[in-house]
Amino acid sequence: MCAEIVNLRQQRKRNERRKSEQKAAENRALHGLTKGEKQREKLERDKAQRQFDQGRRERGGDEA
């Protein structure tokens, strides 16, 4: 009955990496959008704003 020899420093680093990757995955799911999704959303907002501005009426008359 021989136990496998494990380098504790390497094992600790492995565990820390695993935890940080899990936390990163959770944060991506909660907060993240991909770069492409962000760009598409910005384009849609800009397009909607342009359409809104095109439909606006300018005030006529002399305003002093």
C-alpha positions in Angstrom: 0.0 0.0 0.0 2.1 2.9 -1.3 0.5 6.2 -1.6 1.2 8.3 -4.7 3.7 11.1 -4.0 2.3 14.5 -4.7 4.1 17.8 -4.8 2.0 20.0 -2.5 3.0 23.3 -4.2 1.9 22.0 -7.6 -1.3 20.6 -6.2 -2.1 23.9 -4.5 -1.5 25.8 -7.7 -3.6 23.4 -9.7 -6.5 23.8 -7.2 -6.2 27.6 -7.3 -6.3 27.6 -11.1 -9.3 25.4 -11.1 -11.1 27.7 -8.7 -10.2 30.9 -10.6 -11.4 29.3 -13.9 -14.7 28.3 -12.3 -15.2 31.9 -10.9 -14.3 33.4 -14.3 -16.8 31.1 -16.0 -19.5 32.2 -13.5 -18.6 35.9 -14.1 -18.8 35.5 -17.9 -22.2 33.9 -17.5 -23.5 36.7 -15.3 -21.9 39.8 -16.7 -20.3 39.1 -20.0 -21.1 39.6 -23.6 -18.7 38.7 -26.3 -17.1 41.5 -28.3 -19.3 40.8 -31.3 -22.4 41.0 -29.2 -21.4 44.3 -27.7 -20.7 45.7 -31.2 -24.0 44.5 -32.5 -25.9 46.0 -29.6 -24.1 49.3 -30.2 -25.0 49.3 -33.9 -28.6 48.6 -33.1 -28.7 51.4 -30.6 -27.1 53.8 -33.0 -29.5 52.8 -35.8 -32.5 53.3 -33.5 -31.2 56.7 -32.5 -30.7 57.8 -36.1 -34.2 56.7 -37.0 -35.6 58.6 -34.0 -33.6 61.7 -35.0 -34.8 61.5 -38.6 -38.4 61.6 -37.4 -38.0 64.7 -35.2 -39.5 68.0 -36.3 -37.4 71.0 -36.1 -38.9 74.0 -34.4 -39.8 76.8 -36.8 -40.0 80.5 -36.3 -37.6 83.0 -34.8 -36.4 82.1 -31.4 -34.4 84.9 -29.8 
